Amino acid sequence: MLNVPETLAPEQYEVDHRSSHGGIAGTLMHIIVAHEYWLARWLDEAPSVTHTPAEVPAFADAKMRWKGVEKKLVEFIDGLTDEELARPRTYKSSKGEYSLPLWQAMQHLANHSTYHRGQITTMLRQMGVKPAATDLIVFYRGK
């Protein structure tokens, strides 16, 4: 997904499409921050990350930030056991305190990210830019 936005001119990357997080920059940052928040919760840490597109205006900065999150996420997942996936995790959000098994929170994050990647896909198409394939089957096929 990052390869296509990387080819955009800064004004294309930053344009406000009036989507739920503005444009591609805002939506991408929202995806990244959500991953940072959930990973912190899964590590039993208090999420403290907040970033807006204005704080990370260039795509290169967002990509670098994502690479760091991705590395930590892979390290976390590599160490998981079935028992840890089933163990409920309690966390606080702006709407209250909740508890759910780790696997459900992980599935939520994947679903959340899929939704917003779809928004980015639509924004790219509106600009006449061919988006990356986002179908899961394409991922499984390794293409």
N, CA and C atoms as a LAMMPS dump frame, in Angstrom:
ITEM: TIMESTEP
0
ITEM: NUMBER OF ATOMS
429
ITEM: BOX BOUNDS ff ff ff
-5.0000000000000000e+02 5.0000000000000000e+02
-5.0000000000000000e+02 5.0000000000000000e+02
-5.0000000000000000e+02 5.0000000000000000e+02
ITEM: ATOMS id mol type element x y z
1 1 1 N 0.824 -1.191 0
2 1 2 C 0 0 0
3 1 3 C 0.87 1.258 0
4 2 1 N 2.04 1.196 0.586
5 2 2 C 2.89 2.385 0.669
6 2 3 C 3.578 2.728 -0.646
7 3 1 N 3.716 1.757 -1.536
8 3 2 C 4.435 2.026 -2.775
9 3 3 C 3.734 3.049 -3.655
10 4 1 N 2.418 3.031 -3.711
11 4 2 C 1.703 3.965 -4.585
12 4 3 C 1.711 5.384 -4.019
13 5 1 N 1.328 5.612 -2.757
14 5 2 C 1.398 6.99 -2.249
15 5 3 C 2.798 7.598 -2.336
16 6 1 N 3.807 6.739 -2.309
17 6 2 C 5.185 7.225 -2.415
18 6 3 C 5.438 7.905 -3.763
19 7 1 N 4.681 7.538 -4.784
20 7 2 C 4.88 8.106 -6.121
21 7 3 C 4.148 9.433 -6.309
22 8 1 N 3.319 9.809 -5.348
23 8 2 C 2.529 11.031 -5.478
24 8 3 C 3.375 12.28 -5.242
25 9 1 N 2.979 13.329 -5.918
26 9 2 C 3.572 14.641 -5.629
27 9 3 C 3.068 15.073 -4.256
28 10 1 N 3.838 15.878 -3.53
29 10 2 C 3.399 16.302 -2.196
30 10 3 C 1.995 16.9 -2.179
31 11 1 N 1.646 17.693 -3.182
32 11 2 C 0.311 18.3 -3.188
33 11 3 C -0.783 17.249 -3.384
34 12 1 N -0.486 16.143 -4.067
35 12 2 C -1.464 15.054 -4.198
36 12 3 C -1.599 14.304 -2.879
37 13 1 N -0.475 14.061 -2.232
38 13 2 C -0.46 13.338 -0.967
39 13 3 C -1.197 14.116 0.118
40 14 1 N -1.088 15.433 0.079
41 14 2 C -1.646 16.275 1.132
42 14 3 C -3.062 16.774 0.862
43 15 1 N -3.605 16.582 -0.336
44 15 2 C -4.914 17.138 -0.67
45 15 3 C -6.007 16.574 0.254
46 16 1 N -6.93 17.43 0.625
47 16 2 C -8.052 17.031 1.475
48 16 3 C -9.187 16.529 0.586
49 17 1 N -9.475 15.249 0.679
50 17 2 C -10.544 14.637 -0.112
51 17 3 C -11.877 14.638 0.629
52 18 1 N -11.886 15.266 1.79
53 18 2 C -13.085 15.341 2.633
54 18 3 C -13.553 13.944 3.041
55 19 1 N -12.604 13.081 3.239
56 19 2 C -12.884 11.74 3.741
57 19 3 C -12.856 11.806 5.263
58 20 1 N -13.016 10.675 5.91
59 20 2 C -13.108 10.698 7.376
60 20 3 C -11.84 11.24 8.046
61 21 1 N -10.709 11.176 7.371
62 21 2 C -9.468 11.731 7.932
63 21 3 C -8.808 12.666 6.934
64 22 1 N -9.637 13.332 6.172
65 22 2 C -9.151 14.307 5.207
66 22 3 C -8.781 13.652 3.898
67 23 1 N -7.51 13.388 3.737
68 23 2 C -7.021 12.794 2.507
69 23 3 C -6.11 11.622 2.785
70 24 1 N -5.225 11.372 1.851
71 24 2 C -4.323 10.222 1.975
72 24 3 C -3.389 10.411 3.164
73 25 1 N -2.826 11.595 3.329
74 25 2 C -1.903 11.837 4.445
75 25 3 C -2.594 11.595 5.785
76 26 1 N -3.779 12.149 5.966
77 26 2 C -4.494 11.984 7.231
78 26 3 C -4.94 10.558 7.479
79 27 1 N -5.381 9.885 6.433
80 27 2 C -5.846 8.506 6.587
81 27 3 C -4.684 7.579 6.876
82 28 1 N -3.588 7.766 6.181
83 28 2 C -2.404 6.947 6.437
84 28 3 C -1.9 7.158 7.864
85 29 1 N -1.871 8.409 8.304
86 29 2 C -1.431 8.681 9.673
87 29 3 C -2.383 8.041 10.678
88 30 1 N -3.676 8.076 10.401
89 30 2 C -4.654 7.44 11.286
90 30 3 C -4.38 5.939 11.402
91 31 1 N -4.087 5.287 10.306
92 31 2 C -3.777 3.85 10.33
93 31 3 C -2.538 3.599 11.191
94 32 1 N -1.518 4.388 10.984
95 32 2 C -0.266 4.202 11.723
96 32 3 C -0.482 4.417 13.222
97 33 1 N -1.149 5.496 13.586
98 33 2 C -1.392 5.786 15.004
99 33 3 C -2.243 4.693 15.645
100 34 1 N -3.236 4.182 14.914
101 34 2 C -4.056 3.092 15.455
102 34 3 C -3.196 1.874 15.754
103 35 1 N -2.263 1.55 14.88
104 35 2 C -1.362 0.422 15.132
105 35 3 C -0.491 0.697 16.363
106 36 1 N -0.015 1.921 16.487
107 36 2 C 0.798 2.264 17.657
108 36 3 C -0.021 2.145 18.943
109 37 1 N -1.245 2.636 18.919
110 37 2 C -2.115 2.562 20.103
111 37 3 C -2.385 1.12 20.503
112 38 1 N -2.812 0.317 19.545
113 38 2 C -3.16 -1.067 19.877
114 38 3 C -1.949 -1.858 20.33
115 39 1 N -0.819 -1.659 19.675
116 39 2 C 0.378 -2.373 20.097
117 39 3 C 0.754 -1.99 21.524
118 40 1 N 0.677 -0.725 21.86
119 40 2 C 0.967 -0.302 23.236
120 40 3 C 0.023 -0.995 24.21
121 41 1 N -1.247 -1.055 23.883
122 41 2 C -2.219 -1.73 24.749
123 41 3 C -1.867 -3.202 24.92
124 42 1 N -1.488 -3.855 23.837
125 42 2 C -1.162 -5.277 23.898
126 42 3 C 0.092 -5.525 24.718
127 43 1 N 0.965 -4.535 24.769
128 43 2 C 2.183 -4.642 25.575
129 43 3 C 1.958 -4.152 27.005
130 44 1 N 0.69 -3.898 27.331
131 44 2 C 0.303 -3.39 28.65
132 44 3 C 0.966 -2.055 28.969
133 45 1 N 1.099 -1.243 27.95
134 45 2 C 1.627 0.106 28.105
135 45 3 C 0.497 1.094 27.84
136 46 1 N 0.62 2.273 28.373
137 46 2 C -0.379 3.31 28.108
138 46 3 C -0.059 3.967 26.768
139 47 1 N -1.005 3.957 25.834
140 47 2 C -0.745 4.628 24.557
141 47 3 C -0.521 6.117 24.775
142 48 1 N 0.522 6.639 24.18
143 48 2 C 0.817 8.055 24.358
144 48 3 C 1.095 8.751 23.037
145 49 1 N 0.874 8.05 21.945
146 49 2 C 1.216 8.575 20.638
147 49 3 C 0.043 9.339 20.045
148 50 1 N 0.3 10.529 19.617
149 50 2 C -0.686 11.27 18.836
150 50 3 C 0.063 12.015 17.748
151 51 1 N -0.386 11.827 16.561
152 51 2 C 0.227 12.528 15.433
153 51 3 C -0.854 12.884 14.434
154 52 1 N -0.735 14.039 13.899
155 52 2 C -1.62 14.485 12.845
156 52 3 C -0.781 14.629 11.578
157 53 1 N -1.424 14.707 10.433
158 53 2 C -0.639 14.898 9.211
159 53 3 C 0.251 16.136 9.274
160 54 1 N -0.197 17.169 9.976
161 54 2 C 0.617 18.381 10.083
162 54 3 C 1.92 18.115 10.829
163 55 1 N 1.896 17.153 11.758
164 55 2 C 3.106 16.827 12.516
165 55 3 C 4.045 15.913 11.733
166 56 1 N 3.511 15.181 10.775
167 56 2 C 4.303 14.298 9.925
168 56 3 C 3.872 14.565 8.486
169 57 1 N 4.25 15.736 7.954
170 57 2 C 3.685 16.174 6.678
171 57 3 C 4.183 15.416 5.45
172 58 1 N 5.414 14.945 5.482
173 58 2 C 5.985 14.304 4.302
174 58 3 C 5.729 12.8 4.322
175 59 1 N 5.478 12.269 3.152
176 59 2 C 5.254 10.833 3.045
177 59 3 C 6.448 10.051 3.585
178 60 1 N 7.654 10.501 3.295
179 60 2 C 8.853 9.784 3.752
180 60 3 C 8.857 9.64 5.27
181 61 1 N 8.392 10.659 5.98
182 61 2 C 8.321 10.587 7.448
183 61 3 C 7.281 9.567 7.896
184 62 1 N 6.132 9.57 7.233
185 62 2 C 5.087 8.602 7.579
186 62 3 C 5.564 7.183 7.289
187 63 1 N 6.239 6.989 6.172
188 63 2 C 6.734 5.652 5.819
189 63 3 C 7.757 5.166 6.844
190 64 1 N 8.653 6.051 7.252
191 64 2 C 9.653 5.685 8.25
192 64 3 C 8.973 5.316 9.579
193 65 1 N 7.964 6.085 9.944
194 65 2 C 7.223 5.808 11.176
195 65 3 C 6.544 4.443 11.076
196 66 1 N 5.925 4.153 9.924
197 66 2 C 5.267 2.861 9.732
198 66 3 C 6.272 1.721 9.835
199 67 1 N 7.435 1.864 9.237
200 67 2 C 8.44 0.794 9.284
201 67 3 C 8.816 0.465 10.724
202 68 1 N 8.91 1.479 11.581
203 68 2 C 9.202 1.238 12.99
204 68 3 C 8.08 0.493 13.69
205 69 1 N 6.843 0.886 13.413
206 69 2 C 5.677 0.213 14.012
207 69 3 C 5.596 -1.22 13.516
208 70 1 N 5.794 -1.392 12.234
209 70 2 C 5.713 -2.733 11.64
210 70 3 C 6.739 -3.676 12.272
211 71 1 N 7.943 -3.188 12.481
212 71 2 C 8.999 -4.008 13.096
213 71 3 C 8.595 -4.447 14.498
214 72 1 N 8.101 -3.518 15.303
215 72 2 C 7.668 -3.847 16.665
216 72 3 C 6.486 -4.81 16.653
217 73 1 N 5.586 -4.624 15.722
218 73 2 C 4.415 -5.481 15.621
219 73 3 C 4.816 -6.909 15.257
220 74 1 N 5.711 -7.057 14.302
221 74 2 C 6.177 -8.392 13.907
222 74 3 C 6.891 -9.068 15.074
223 75 1 N 7.713 -8.331 15.801
224 75 2 C 8.399 -8.896 16.969
225 75 3 C 7.387 -9.367 18.011
226 76 1 N 6.356 -8.583 18.24
227 76 2 C 5.316 -8.951 19.201
228 76 3 C 4.589 -10.217 18.752
229 77 1 N 4.186 -10.255 17.502
230 77 2 C 3.436 -11.4 16.987
231 77 3 C 4.281 -12.665 16.999
232 78 1 N 5.55 -12.532 16.653
233 78 2 C 6.436 -13.706 16.63
234 78 3 C 6.553 -14.38 17.989
235 79 1 N 6.355 -13.626 19.072
236 79 2 C 6.493 -14.183 20.408
237 79 3 C 5.198 -14.678 21.029
238 80 1 N 4.095 -14.61 20.299
239 80 2 C 2.794 -14.974 20.873
240 80 3 C 2.579 -16.479 20.964
241 81 1 N 1.836 -16.861 21.986
242 81 2 C 1.391 -18.244 22.138
243 81 3 C -0.131 -18.273 22.008
244 82 1 N -0.685 -19.452 21.848
245 82 2 C -2.146 -19.58 21.79
246 82 3 C -2.786 -19.068 23.072
247 83 1 N -2.133 -19.315 24.191
248 83 2 C -2.674 -18.858 25.468
249 83 3 C -2.724 -17.327 25.534
250 84 1 N -1.68 -16.678 25.042
251 84 2 C -1.67 -15.217 25.05
252 84 3 C -2.723 -14.637 24.107
253 85 1 N -2.955 -15.313 22.994
254 85 2 C -3.992 -14.856 22.072
255 85 3 C -5.377 -14.936 22.7
256 86 1 N -5.583 -15.923 23.544
257 86 2 C -6.891 -16.111 24.176
258 86 3 C -7.076 -15.255 25.426
259 87 1 N -5.961 -14.8 26.024
260 87 2 C -6.044 -14.044 27.275
261 87 3 C -6.692 -12.688 27.057
262 88 1 N -7.716 -12.376 27.854
263 88 2 C -8.34 -11.056 27.74
264 88 3 C -7.363 -9.945 28.123
265 89 1 N -7.444 -8.87 27.399
266 89 2 C -6.649 -7.683 27.693
267 89 3 C -7.621 -6.559 28.028
268 90 1 N -7.34 -5.85 29.073
269 90 2 C -8.177 -4.714 29.469
270 90 3 C -7.49 -3.447 29.003
271 91 1 N -8.264 -2.561 28.447
272 91 2 C -7.71 -1.308 27.952
273 91 3 C -8.748 -0.204 28.107
274 92 1 N -8.252 1.019 28.095
275 92 2 C -9.132 2.181 28.177
276 92 3 C -9.114 2.903 26.847
277 93 1 N -10.279 3.382 26.473
278 93 2 C -10.389 4.238 25.29
279 93 3 C -11.126 5.497 25.717
280 94 1 N -11.37 6.368 24.794
281 94 2 C -12.088 7.59 25.117
282 94 3 C -13.542 7.309 25.487
283 95 1 N -14.009 6.088 25.204
284 95 2 C -15.405 5.737 25.476
285 95 3 C -15.584 4.849 26.703
286 96 1 N -14.497 4.473 27.353
287 96 2 C -14.612 3.652 28.556
288 96 3 C -13.527 2.604 28.651
289 97 1 N -13.745 1.657 29.563
290 97 2 C -12.794 0.565 29.764
291 97 3 C -13.403 -0.719 29.233
292 98 1 N -12.591 -1.497 28.531
293 98 2 C -13.061 -2.709 27.892
294 98 3 C -12.081 -3.84 28.12
295 99 1 N -12.575 -5.063 27.954
296 99 2 C -11.729 -6.24 28.053
297 99 3 C -12.154 -7.225 26.975
298 100 1 N -11.175 -7.703 26.218
299 100 2 C -11.468 -8.699 25.204
300 100 3 C -10.219 -9.513 24.923
301 101 1 N -10.407 -10.734 24.381
302 101 2 C -9.235 -11.555 24.07
303 101 3 C -8.341 -10.851 23.048
304 102 1 N -7.06 -11.077 23.171
305 102 2 C -6.092 -10.437 22.284
306 102 3 C -6.424 -10.711 20.816
307 103 1 N -6.829 -11.934 20.482
308 103 2 C -7.089 -12.248 19.078
309 103 3 C -8.204 -11.37 18.512
310 104 1 N -9.192 -11.013 19.341
311 104 2 C -10.264 -10.146 18.852
312 104 3 C -9.763 -8.73 18.6
313 105 1 N -8.908 -8.251 19.479
314 105 2 C -8.34 -6.914 19.284
315 105 3 C -7.47 -6.888 18.029
316 106 1 N -6.738 -7.966 17.804
317 106 2 C -5.894 -8.046 16.618
318 106 3 C -6.745 -8.103 15.349
319 107 1 N -7.82 -8.848 15.412
320 107 2 C -8.711 -8.928 14.257
321 107 3 C -9.362 -7.558 13.992
322 108 1 N -9.714 -6.87 15.069
323 108 2 C -10.273 -5.52 14.915
324 108 3 C -9.284 -4.611 14.198
325 109 1 N -8.022 -4.65 14.605
326 109 2 C -7.025 -3.771 13.999
327 109 3 C -6.863 -4.088 12.514
328 110 1 N -6.853 -5.354 12.164
329 110 2 C -6.75 -5.723 10.744
330 110 3 C -7.958 -5.201 9.973
331 111 1 N -9.137 -5.358 10.544
332 111 2 C -10.355 -4.884 9.888
333 111 3 C -10.341 -3.357 9.755
334 112 1 N -9.953 -2.675 10.812
335 112 2 C -9.871 -1.211 10.818
336 112 3 C -8.933 -0.723 9.72
337 113 1 N -7.78 -1.344 9.636
338 113 2 C -6.793 -0.948 8.641
339 113 3 C -7.296 -1.227 7.23
340 114 1 N -7.979 -2.35 7.046
341 114 2 C -8.532 -2.69 5.74
342 114 3 C -9.524 -1.631 5.283
343 115 1 N -10.379 -1.211 6.185
344 115 2 C -11.37 -0.186 5.87
345 115 3 C -10.698 1.094 5.373
346 116 1 N -9.689 1.539 6.095
347 116 2 C -9.036 2.79 5.731
348 116 3 C -8.133 2.644 4.511
349 117 1 N -7.554 1.476 4.296
350 117 2 C -6.806 1.258 3.047
351 117 3 C -7.759 1.343 1.861
352 118 1 N -8.989 0.879 2.052
353 118 2 C -10 1.011 1
354 118 3 C -10.303 2.473 0.702
355 119 1 N -10.333 3.288 1.749
356 119 2 C -10.548 4.721 1.523
357 119 3 C -9.399 5.317 0.71
358 120 1 N -8.177 4.942 1.043
359 120 2 C -7.019 5.443 0.306
360 120 3 C -7.096 4.99 -1.146
361 121 1 N -7.519 3.75 -1.355
362 121 2 C -7.686 3.233 -2.709
363 121 3 C -8.665 4.101 -3.5
364 122 1 N -9.776 4.444 -2.885
365 122 2 C -10.764 5.295 -3.549
366 122 3 C -10.187 6.675 -3.867
367 123 1 N -9.468 7.257 -2.925
368 123 2 C -8.887 8.578 -3.153
369 123 3 C -7.884 8.538 -4.308
370 124 1 N -7.084 7.477 -4.354
371 124 2 C -6.132 7.347 -5.45
372 124 3 C -6.861 7.252 -6.789
373 125 1 N -7.905 6.442 -6.834
374 125 2 C -8.674 6.303 -8.075
375 125 3 C -9.295 7.637 -8.494
376 126 1 N -9.765 8.411 -7.526
377 126 2 C -10.347 9.72 -7.844
378 126 3 C -9.32 10.659 -8.459
379 127 1 N -8.057 10.439 -8.143
380 127 2 C -6.981 11.266 -8.7
381 127 3 C -6.44 10.679 -9.999
382 128 1 N -6.998 9.532 -10.432
383 128 2 C -6.52 8.904 -11.654
384 128 3 C -5.261 8.091 -11.46
385 129 1 N -4.971 7.701 -10.212
386 129 2 C -3.781 6.922 -9.888
387 129 3 C -4.198 5.485 -9.616
388 130 1 N -3.496 4.539 -10.22
389 130 2 C -3.815 3.127 -10.008
390 130 3 C -3.343 2.714 -8.61
391 131 1 N -4.27 2.228 -7.761
392 131 2 C -3.883 1.826 -6.406
393 131 3 C -3.256 0.432 -6.382
394 132 1 N -2.652 0.125 -5.266
395 132 2 C -2.126 -1.227 -5.06
396 132 3 C -3.3 -2.18 -4.85
397 133 1 N -3.105 -3.425 -5.183
398 133 2 C -4.129 -4.438 -4.93
399 133 3 C -4.247 -4.636 -3.422
400 134 1 N -5.466 -4.637 -2.911
401 134 2 C -5.666 -4.793 -1.469
402 134 3 C -6.421 -6.068 -1.119
403 135 1 N -6.777 -6.879 -2.108
404 135 2 C -7.491 -8.126 -1.815
405 135 3 C -6.585 -9.085 -1.059
406 136 1 N -7.124 -9.731 -0.06
407 136 2 C -6.356 -10.672 0.749
408 136 3 C -5.817 -11.817 -0.101
409 137 1 N -6.587 -12.246 -1.078
410 137 2 C -6.14 -13.356 -1.922
411 137 3 C -4.867 -12.994 -2.676
412 138 1 N -4.729 -11.719 -3.039
413 138 2 C -3.514 -11.263 -3.717
414 138 3 C -2.325 -11.404 -2.774
415 139 1 N -2.528 -11.07 -1.507
416 139 2 C -1.474 -11.238 -0.494
417 139 3 C -1.102 -12.703 -0.365
418 140 1 N -2.098 -13.575 -0.262
419 140 2 C -1.83 -15.011 -0.123
420 140 3 C -1.082 -15.57 -1.325
421 141 1 N -1.403 -15.051 -2.495
422 141 2 C -0.739 -15.527 -3.713
423 141 3 C 0.674 -14.988 -3.833
424 142 1 N 1.004 -13.998 -3.024
425 142 2 C 2.356 -13.442 -3.056
426 142 3 C 2.609 -12.53 -4.229
427 143 1 N 1.539 -11.935 -4.762
428 143 2 C 1.702 -11.064 -5.943
429 143 3 C 1.443 -9.636 -5.568
